[in-house]
Amino acid sequence: MWKKLLIIVREVFDLRTQVKSHDKRLEDLTRYTSGLSAENRSLAERVLRLELQLVHLKEQQAAERENFRLQLEVLILRTQRGLPPSEKDEGSN
């Protein structure tokens, strides 16, 4: 009888120790996942900023290409019609 009671008490004590250990591990995992969540939010914000910068860069490059195309077109038209270079071009020589 006492032997069974002693075994039960020991098992309860062991279970209590295991529960405390599991509680600590759960707290550690909760802190870890909270850190990962914060890091994930930070990375998502950085990716969004990079996407916005990329869109802006593409728009800027498209505008520069269009300006260059128009400058070439004006230059071609001037040479075809035998017009003198623009005043801006003469000042740079």
MOPAC internal coordinates of N, CA, C and O (Angstrom, degrees):
PM7 1SCF
backbone

  N    0.0000 0     0.00 0     0.00 0    0    0    0
  C    1.4395 1     0.00 0     0.00 0    1    0    0
  C    1.5259 1   111.09 1     0.00 0    2    1    0
  O    1.2310 1   120.31 1   128.61 1    3    2    1
  N    1.3499 1   117.01 1   -51.39 1    3    2    1
  C    1.4651 1   121.04 1   179.74 1    5    3    2
  C    1.5212 1   110.69 1   -66.00 1    6    5    3
  O    1.2310 1   121.88 1   145.76 1    7    6    5
  N    1.3013 1   114.01 1   -34.24 1    7    6    5
  C    1.4605 1   118.14 1   179.99 1    9    7    6
  C    1.5303 1   110.39 1   -64.64 1   10    9    7
  O    1.2310 1   120.30 1   136.92 1   11   10    9
  N    1.3500 1   117.04 1   -43.08 1   11   10    9
  C    1.4533 1   121.04 1   177.84 1   13   11   10
  C    1.5255 1   110.82 1   -63.93 1   14   13   11
  O    1.2310 1   120.75 1   138.64 1   15   14   13
  N    1.3079 1   116.16 1   -41.36 1   15   14   13
  C    1.4564 1   120.53 1   179.44 1   17   15   14
  C    1.5252 1   110.53 1   -63.81 1   18   17   15
  O    1.2310 1   120.48 1   138.22 1   19   18   17
  N    1.3070 1   116.69 1   -41.78 1   19   18   17
  C    1.4607 1   121.69 1   177.66 1   21   19   18
  C    1.5336 1   110.78 1   -62.85 1   22   21   19
  O    1.2310 1   120.10 1   139.03 1   23   22   21
  N    1.3141 1   117.41 1   -40.97 1   23   22   21
  C    1.4689 1   121.54 1   178.00 1   25   23   22
  C    1.5274 1   110.12 1   -63.79 1   26   25   23
  O    1.2310 1   120.14 1   136.53 1   27   26   25
  N    1.3226 1   117.34 1   -43.47 1   27   26   25
  C    1.4650 1   121.65 1  -179.78 1   29   27   26
  C    1.5311 1   110.20 1   -64.33 1   30   29   27
  O    1.2310 1   120.71 1   136.18 1   31   30   29
  N    1.3430 1   116.25 1   -43.82 1   31   30   29
  C    1.4729 1   119.92 1   179.31 1   33   31   30
  C    1.5286 1   109.93 1   -62.67 1   34   33   31
  O    1.2310 1   120.13 1   137.47 1   35   34   33
  N    1.3116 1   117.36 1   -42.53 1   35   34   33
  C    1.4641 1   121.08 1   178.89 1   37   35   34
  C    1.5453 1   110.46 1   -62.94 1   38   37   35
  O    1.2310 1   120.30 1   136.86 1   39   38   37
  N    1.3402 1   117.02 1   -43.14 1   39   38   37
  C    1.4573 1   120.59 1   178.34 1   41   39   38
  C    1.5310 1   111.75 1   -63.47 1   42   41   39
  O    1.2310 1   120.48 1   139.76 1   43   42   41
  N    1.3333 1   116.69 1   -40.24 1   43   42   41
  C    1.4628 1   120.52 1   177.50 1   45   43   42
  C    1.5251 1   109.21 1   -63.57 1   46   45   43
  O    1.2310 1   120.24 1   136.36 1   47   46   45
  N    1.3198 1   117.14 1   -43.64 1   47   46   45
  C    1.4613 1   120.81 1   178.49 1   49   47   46
  C    1.5364 1   110.29 1   -61.60 1   50   49   47
  O    1.2310 1   120.57 1   135.46 1   51   50   49
  N    1.3427 1   116.51 1   -44.54 1   51   50   49
  C    1.4631 1   120.36 1   178.69 1   53   51   50
  C    1.5341 1   110.84 1   -62.28 1   54   53   51
  O    1.2310 1   120.67 1   138.40 1   55   54   53
  N    1.3290 1   116.33 1   -41.60 1   55   54   53
  C    1.4591 1   119.74 1   178.28 1   57   55   54
  C    1.5325 1   111.20 1   -63.81 1   58   57   55
  O    1.2310 1   120.73 1   139.70 1   59   58   57
  N    1.3027 1   116.20 1   -40.30 1   59   58   57
  C    1.4741 1   120.48 1   178.31 1   61   59   58
  C    1.5273 1   110.22 1   -62.26 1   62   61   59
  O    1.2310 1   120.48 1   137.98 1   63   62   61
  N    1.3147 1   116.68 1   -42.02 1   63   62   61
  C    1.4669 1   121.24 1   178.06 1   65   63   62
  C    1.5273 1   110.41 1   -63.01 1   66   65   63
  O    1.2310 1   120.89 1   136.20 1   67   66   65
  N    1.3216 1   115.90 1   -43.80 1   67   66   65
  C    1.4657 1   120.01 1   178.77 1   69   67   66
  C    1.5319 1   111.28 1   -63.23 1   70   69   67
  O    1.2310 1   120.42 1   138.53 1   71   70   69
  N    1.3209 1   116.80 1   -41.47 1   71   70   69
  C    1.4680 1   120.53 1   179.68 1   73   71   70
  C    1.5304 1   109.72 1   -63.02 1   74   73   71
  O    1.2310 1   119.71 1   137.02 1   75   74   73
  N    1.3303 1   118.16 1   -42.98 1   75   74   73
  C    1.4651 1   120.85 1   177.35 1   77   75   74
  C    1.5264 1   110.75 1   -61.49 1   78   77   75
  O    1.2310 1   120.91 1   137.57 1   79   78   77
  N    1.3282 1   115.86 1   -42.43 1   79   78   77
  C    1.4571 1   120.56 1   178.53 1   81   79   78
  C    1.5293 1   110.82 1   -62.52 1   82   81   79
  O    1.2310 1   120.57 1   136.96 1   83   82   81
  N    1.3200 1   116.51 1   -43.04 1   83   82   81
  C    1.4594 1   120.94 1   179.15 1   85   83   82
  C    1.5287 1   110.92 1   -66.13 1   86   85   83
  O    1.2310 1   120.56 1   140.58 1   87   86   85
  N    1.3318 1   116.54 1   -39.42 1   87   86   85
  C    1.4620 1   119.95 1   177.84 1   89   87   86
  C    1.5242 1   110.76 1   -60.88 1   90   89   87
  O    1.2310 1   120.67 1   137.31 1   91   90   89
  N    1.3342 1   116.33 1   -42.69 1   91   90   89
  C    1.4614 1   119.76 1   179.43 1   93   91   90
  C    1.5196 1   110.60 1   -64.86 1   94   93   91
  O    1.2310 1   120.72 1   137.40 1   95   94   93
  N    1.3285 1   116.24 1   -42.60 1   95   94   93
  C    1.4699 1   119.50 1   178.57 1   97   95   94
  C    1.5253 1   110.92 1   -63.40 1   98   97   95
  O    1.2310 1   120.02 1   141.56 1   99   98   97
  N    1.3254 1   117.56 1   -38.44 1   99   98   97
  C    1.4624 1   121.08 1   177.53 1  101   99   98
  C    1.5293 1   111.04 1   -64.24 1  102  101   99
  O    1.2310 1   120.23 1   138.69 1  103  102  101
  N    1.3086 1   117.16 1   -41.31 1  103  102  101
  C    1.4668 1   120.64 1   176.98 1  105  103  102
  C    1.5290 1   110.49 1   -62.37 1  106  105  103
  O    1.2310 1   120.87 1   135.49 1  107  106  105
  N    1.3316 1   115.94 1   -44.51 1  107  106  105
  C    1.4644 1   119.97 1   178.23 1  109  107  106
  C    1.5335 1   111.21 1   -60.92 1  110  109  107
  O    1.2310 1   120.65 1   135.64 1  111  110  109
  N    1.3271 1   116.36 1   -44.36 1  111  110  109
  C    1.4651 1   120.39 1   179.52 1  113  111  110
  C    1.5315 1   111.40 1   -65.66 1  114  113  111
  O    1.2310 1   120.56 1   143.44 1  115  114  113
  N    1.3327 1   116.53 1   -36.56 1  115  114  113
  C    1.4647 1   120.22 1   178.09 1  117  115  114
  C    1.5245 1   110.29 1   -64.11 1  118  117  115
  O    1.2310 1   120.44 1   135.60 1  119  118  117
  N    1.3242 1   116.76 1   -44.40 1  119  118  117
  C    1.4662 1   120.30 1   177.15 1  121  119  118
  C    1.5288 1   110.70 1   -62.48 1  122  121  119
  O    1.2310 1   120.76 1   137.35 1  123  122  121
  N    1.3035 1   116.15 1   -42.65 1  123  122  121
  C    1.4642 1   121.08 1  -179.68 1  125  123  122
  C    1.5254 1   110.91 1   -62.45 1  126  125  123
  O    1.2310 1   120.26 1   133.07 1  127  126  125
  N    1.3388 1   117.12 1   -46.93 1  127  126  125
  C    1.4587 1   120.19 1   179.93 1  129  127  126
  C    1.5258 1   111.37 1   -66.61 1  130  129  127
  O    1.2310 1   120.02 1   146.36 1  131  130  129
  N    1.3267 1   117.57 1   -33.64 1  131  130  129
  C    1.4638 1   120.11 1   176.02 1  133  131  130
  C    1.5217 1   110.01 1   -63.62 1  134  133  131
  O    1.2310 1   120.80 1   137.62 1  135  134  133
  N    1.3158 1   116.07 1   -42.38 1  135  134  133
  C    1.4639 1   120.47 1   176.73 1  137  135  134
  C    1.5180 1   111.66 1   -62.66 1  138  137  135
  O    1.2310 1   120.42 1   137.81 1  139  138  137
  N    1.3192 1   116.80 1   -42.19 1  139  138  137
  C    1.4664 1   120.71 1   178.00 1  141  139  138
  C    1.5262 1   111.29 1   -64.10 1  142  141  139
  O    1.2310 1   120.83 1   140.88 1  143  142  141
  N    1.3248 1   116.01 1   -39.12 1  143  142  141
  C    1.4661 1   119.52 1   179.38 1  145  143  142
  C    1.5278 1   110.49 1   -63.81 1  146  145  143
  O    1.2310 1   120.55 1   136.59 1  147  146  145
  N    1.3209 1   116.55 1   -43.41 1  147  146  145
  C    1.4648 1   120.29 1   178.86 1  149  147  146
  C    1.5282 1   110.22 1   -63.68 1  150  149  147
  O    1.2310 1   120.60 1   137.75 1  151  150  149
  N    1.3166 1   116.46 1   -42.25 1  151  150  149
  C    1.4649 1   120.69 1   178.92 1  153  151  150
  C    1.5278 1   110.66 1   -64.94 1  154  153  151
  O    1.2310 1   120.50 1   140.72 1  155  154  153
  N    1.3176 1   116.65 1   -39.28 1  155  154  153
  C    1.4563 1   121.80 1   178.46 1  157  155  154
  C    1.5304 1   110.59 1   -63.06 1  158  157  155
  O    1.2310 1   120.16 1   136.38 1  159  158  157
  N    1.3406 1   117.31 1   -43.62 1  159  158  157
  C    1.4694 1   120.56 1   177.59 1  161  159  158
  C    1.5202 1   110.55 1   -61.75 1  162  161  159
  O    1.2310 1   120.77 1   137.68 1  163  162  161
  N    1.3228 1   116.13 1   -42.32 1  163  162  161
  C    1.4559 1   120.46 1   179.90 1  165  163  162
  C    1.5302 1   110.75 1   -62.60 1  166  165  163
  O    1.2310 1   120.28 1   135.28 1  167  166  165
  N    1.3186 1   117.08 1   -44.72 1  167  166  165
  C    1.4633 1   120.88 1   178.87 1  169  167  166
  C    1.5263 1   111.34 1   -64.99 1  170  169  167
  O    1.2310 1   120.18 1   141.46 1  171  170  169
  N    1.3235 1   117.27 1   -38.54 1  171  170  169
  C    1.4638 1   120.60 1   178.68 1  173  171  170
  C    1.5265 1   110.33 1   -63.25 1  174  173  171
  O    1.2310 1   120.49 1   139.34 1  175  174  173
  N    1.3230 1   116.67 1   -40.66 1  175  174  173
  C    1.4689 1   120.19 1   177.86 1  177  175  174
  C    1.5271 1   110.87 1   -64.69 1  178  177  175
  O    1.2310 1   120.55 1   138.41 1  179  178  177
  N    1.3292 1   116.55 1   -41.59 1  179  178  177
  C    1.4688 1   120.03 1   179.09 1  181  179  178
  C    1.5231 1   111.05 1   -64.08 1  182  181  179
  O    1.2310 1   120.21 1   138.98 1  183  182  181
  N    1.3289 1   117.21 1   -41.02 1  183  182  181
  C    1.4629 1   121.05 1   178.64 1  185  183  182
  C    1.5256 1   109.95 1   -64.22 1  186  185  183
  O    1.2310 1   120.15 1   139.15 1  187  186  185
  N    1.3254 1   117.33 1   -40.85 1  187  186  185
  C    1.4591 1   120.43 1   178.39 1  189  187  186
  C    1.5256 1   110.79 1   -62.82 1  190  189  187
  O    1.2310 1   120.18 1   136.85 1  191  190  189
  N    1.3316 1   117.26 1   -43.15 1  191  190  189
  C    1.4668 1   120.06 1   177.76 1  193  191  190
  C    1.5279 1   110.45 1   -62.21 1  194  193  191
  O    1.2310 1   120.37 1   138.54 1  195  194  193
  N    1.3305 1   116.89 1   -41.46 1  195  194  193
  C    1.4664 1   120.09 1   178.36 1  197  195  194
  C    1.5295 1   111.15 1   -63.54 1  198  197  195
  O    1.2310 1   120.42 1   140.14 1  199  198  197
  N    1.3305 1   116.79 1   -39.86 1  199  198  197
  C    1.4684 1   119.71 1   177.63 1  201  199  198
  C    1.5251 1   110.71 1   -62.15 1  202  201  199
  O    1.2310 1   120.70 1   136.91 1  203  202  201
  N    1.3286 1   116.27 1   -43.09 1  203  202  201
  C    1.4626 1   119.81 1   179.51 1  205  203  202
  C    1.5300 1   111.12 1   -65.02 1  206  205  203
  O    1.2310 1   120.69 1   139.60 1  207  206  205
  N    1.3269 1   116.29 1   -40.40 1  207  206  205
  C    1.4608 1   119.95 1   177.54 1  209  207  206
  C    1.5266 1   110.69 1   -63.78 1  210  209  207
  O    1.2310 1   120.39 1   140.19 1  211  210  209
  N    1.3140 1   116.87 1   -39.81 1  211  210  209
  C    1.4613 1   121.05 1   179.24 1  213  211  210
  C    1.5293 1   110.96 1   -64.19 1  214  213  211
  O    1.2310 1   120.66 1   136.85 1  215  214  213
  N    1.3164 1   116.34 1   -43.15 1  215  214  213
  C    1.4732 1   119.66 1   177.99 1  217  215  214
  C    1.5273 1   109.56 1   -61.80 1  218  217  215
  O    1.2310 1   120.62 1   134.77 1  219  218  217
  N    1.3312 1   116.42 1   -45.23 1  219  218  217
  C    1.4671 1   120.14 1   179.67 1  221  219  218
  C    1.5309 1   110.72 1   -61.76 1  222  221  219
  O    1.2310 1   120.33 1   136.92 1  223  222  221
  N    1.3169 1   116.98 1   -43.08 1  223  222  221
  C    1.4597 1   121.30 1   179.63 1  225  223  222
  C    1.5310 1   111.13 1   -62.69 1  226  225  223
  O    1.2310 1   120.26 1   137.73 1  227  226  225
  N    1.3301 1   117.10 1   -42.27 1  227  226  225
  C    1.4650 1   120.48 1   178.28 1  229  227  226
  C    1.5257 1   110.61 1   -62.69 1  230  229  227
  O    1.2310 1   120.41 1   137.19 1  231  230  229
  N    1.3258 1   116.83 1   -42.81 1  231  230  229
  C    1.4649 1   120.14 1   178.77 1  233  231  230
  C    1.5254 1   110.82 1   -63.83 1  234  233  231
  O    1.2310 1   120.85 1   137.75 1  235  234  233
  N    1.3206 1   115.98 1   -42.25 1  235  234  233
  C    1.4647 1   120.76 1   179.53 1  237  235  234
  C    1.5297 1   110.74 1   -63.17 1  238  237  235
  O    1.2310 1   120.50 1   135.60 1  239  238  237
  N    1.3118 1   116.64 1   -44.40 1  239  238  237
  C    1.4583 1   120.24 1   179.41 1  241  239  238
  C    1.5264 1   111.46 1   -65.46 1  242  241  239
  O    1.2310 1   120.14 1   142.44 1  243  242  241
  N    1.3148 1   117.33 1   -37.56 1  243  242  241
  C    1.4657 1   120.44 1   177.74 1  245  243  242
  C    1.5237 1   110.01 1   -63.77 1  246  245  243
  O    1.2310 1   120.35 1   138.23 1  247  246  245
  N    1.3328 1   116.93 1   -41.77 1  247  246  245
  C    1.4675 1   120.47 1   178.82 1  249  247  246
  C    1.5258 1   110.55 1   -65.21 1  250  249  247
  O    1.2310 1   120.24 1   139.78 1  251  250  249
  N    1.3384 1   117.14 1   -40.22 1  251  250  249
  C    1.4638 1   120.55 1   178.37 1  253  251  250
  C    1.5298 1   111.18 1   -64.76 1  254  253  251
  O    1.2310 1   120.44 1   139.05 1  255  254  253
  N    1.3153 1   116.77 1   -40.95 1  255  254  253
  C    1.4704 1   120.16 1   177.63 1  257  255  254
  C    1.5262 1   110.74 1   -63.51 1  258  257  255
  O    1.2310 1   120.49 1   138.41 1  259  258  257
  N    1.3220 1   116.68 1   -41.59 1  259  258  257
  C    1.4588 1   120.45 1   178.96 1  261  259  258
  C    1.5309 1   110.50 1   -64.12 1  262  261  259
  O    1.2310 1   120.15 1   137.27 1  263  262  261
  N    1.3311 1   117.33 1   -42.73 1  263  262  261
  C    1.4694 1   120.47 1   177.20 1  265  263  262
  C    1.5308 1   110.94 1   -61.71 1  266  265  263
  O    1.2310 1   120.52 1   136.43 1  267  266  265
  N    1.3056 1   116.61 1   -43.57 1  267  266  265
  C    1.4549 1   120.91 1   179.59 1  269  267  266
  C    1.5335 1   110.40 1   -63.34 1  270  269  267
  O    1.2310 1   120.83 1   137.02 1  271  270  269
  N    1.3355 1   116.03 1   -42.98 1  271  270  269
  C    1.4605 1   120.50 1   178.41 1  273  271  270
  C    1.5257 1   110.79 1   -60.65 1  274  273  271
  O    1.2310 1   120.59 1   137.05 1  275  274  273
  N    1.3294 1   116.49 1   -42.95 1  275  274  273
  C    1.4655 1   119.98 1   179.69 1  277  275  274
  C    1.5307 1   111.25 1   -66.65 1  278  277  275
  O    1.2310 1   120.41 1   141.31 1  279  278  277
  N    1.3297 1   116.83 1   -38.69 1  279  278  277
  C    1.4656 1   119.83 1   177.26 1  281  279  278
  C    1.5269 1   110.55 1   -62.91 1  282  281  279
  O    1.2310 1   120.60 1   137.20 1  283  282  281
  N    1.3214 1   116.47 1   -42.80 1  283  282  281
  C    1.4762 1   120.05 1   177.30 1  285  283  282
  C    1.5278 1   111.12 1   -63.08 1  286  285  283
  O    1.2310 1   120.90 1   138.08 1  287  286  285
  N    1.3116 1   115.88 1   -41.92 1  287  286  285
  C    1.4502 1   120.11 1   179.79 1  289  287  286
  C    1.5305 1   110.92 1   -62.21 1  290  289  287
  O    1.2310 1   119.94 1   136.92 1  291  290  289
  N    1.3271 1   117.72 1   -43.08 1  291  290  289
  C    1.4577 1   121.95 1   177.74 1  293  291  290
  C    1.5185 1   109.60 1   -62.90 1  294  293  291
  O    1.2310 1   120.10 1   136.02 1  295  294  293
  N    1.3214 1   117.41 1   -43.98 1  295  294  293
  C    1.4630 1   121.51 1   179.76 1  297  295  294
  C    1.5375 1   110.91 1   -61.85 1  298  297  295
  O    1.2310 1   120.51 1   136.66 1  299  298  297
  N    1.3230 1   116.63 1   -43.34 1  299  298  297
  C    1.4669 1   120.65 1   179.01 1  301  299  298
  C    1.5233 1   110.36 1   -63.61 1  302  301  299
  O    1.2310 1   120.15 1   136.25 1  303  302  301
  N    1.3149 1   117.32 1   -43.75 1  303  302  301
  C    1.4655 1   120.79 1   179.38 1  305  303  302
  C    1.5243 1   111.18 1   -63.66 1  306  305  303
  O    1.2310 1   120.35 1   139.99 1  307  306  305
  N    1.3321 1   116.93 1   -40.01 1  307  306  305
  C    1.4746 1   120.45 1   178.79 1  309  307  306
  C    1.5339 1   110.56 1   -63.58 1  310  309  307
  O    1.2310 1   120.66 1   136.77 1  311  310  309
  N    1.3218 1   116.35 1   -43.23 1  311  310  309
  C    1.4712 1   118.57 1  -178.16 1  313  311  310
  C    1.5244 1   110.94 1   -70.29 1  314  313  311
  O    1.2310 1   119.72 1   145.91 1  315  314  313
  N    1.3211 1   118.14 1   -34.09 1  315  314  313
  C    1.4653 1   121.25 1   179.30 1  317  315  314
  C    1.5295 1   111.32 1   -68.18 1  318  317  315
  O    1.2310 1   120.34 1   145.37 1  319  318  317
  N    1.3066 1   116.95 1   -34.63 1  319  318  317
  C    1.4636 1   121.13 1  -176.93 1  321  319  318
  C    1.5197 1   112.32 1   -95.02 1  322  321  319
  O    1.2310 1   120.41 1   177.69 1  323  322  321
  N    1.2983 1   116.83 1    -2.31 1  323  322  321
  C    1.4579 1   120.92 1   178.24 1  325  323  322
  C    1.5207 1   112.86 1    70.19 1  326  325  323
  O    1.2310 1   120.27 1  -150.70 1  327  326  325
  N    1.3061 1   117.09 1    29.30 1  327  326  325
  C    1.4593 1   120.77 1   178.83 1  329  327  326
  C    1.5155 1   110.23 1   -80.67 1  330  329  327
  O    1.2310 1   120.30 1   -29.34 1  331  330  329
  N    1.3220 1   117.03 1   150.66 1  331  330  329
  C    1.4620 1   119.16 1   176.86 1  333  331  330
  C    1.5258 1   109.62 1   -71.01 1  334  333  331
  O    1.2310 1   120.47 1   -21.42 1  335  334  333
  N    1.3182 1   116.71 1   158.58 1  335  334  333
  C    1.4726 1   119.62 1   177.97 1  337  335  334
  C    1.5261 1   110.32 1   -62.39 1  338  337  335
  O    1.2310 1   120.95 1   -23.91 1  339  338  337
  N    1.2833 1   115.79 1   156.09 1  339  338  337
  C    1.4593 1   119.39 1  -179.75 1  341  339  338
  C    1.5175 1   109.71 1   -66.44 1  342  341  339
  O    1.2310 1   120.60 1   -19.42 1  343  342  341
  N    1.3409 1   116.46 1   160.58 1  343  342  341
  C    1.4766 1   121.11 1  -178.33 1  345  343  342
  C    1.5272 1   110.22 1   -59.99 1  346  345  343
  O    1.2310 1   120.63 1   144.59 1  347  346  345
  N    1.2830 1   116.41 1   -35.41 1  347  346  345
  C    1.4581 1   120.53 1   179.68 1  349  347  346
  C    1.5329 1   110.71 1   -62.19 1  350  349  347
  O    1.2310 1   120.23 1   139.80 1  351  350  349
  N    1.3286 1   117.16 1   -40.20 1  351  350  349
  C    1.4680 1   121.49 1   178.97 1  353  351  350
  C    1.5139 1   111.03 1   -68.42 1  354  353  351
  O    1.2310 1   119.11 1   144.38 1  355  354  353
  N    1.3437 1   119.30 1   -35.62 1  355  354  353
  C    1.4840 1   122.27 1  -178.61 1  357  355  354
  C    1.5256 1   109.96 1   -67.81 1  358  357  355
  O    1.2310 1   119.85 1   144.39 1  359  358  357
  N    1.3364 1   117.89 1   -35.61 1  359  358  357
  C    1.4615 1   120.22 1  -177.95 1  361  359  358
  C    1.5183 1   112.74 1   -69.80 1  362  361  359
  O    1.2310 1   120.09 1   156.73 1  363  362  361
  N    1.3044 1   117.43 1   -23.27 1  363  362  361
  C    1.4583 1   119.41 1  -178.52 1  365  363  362
  C    1.5143 1   112.18 1   -83.03 1  366  365  363
  O    1.2310 1   119.00 1   168.74 1  367  366  365
  N    1.3444 1   119.52 1   -11.26 1  367  366  365
  C    1.4762 1   121.91 1  -179.47 1  369  367  366
  C    1.4674 1   111.76 1   -81.03 1  370  369  367
  O    1.2310 1   120.10 1   180.00 1  371  370  369

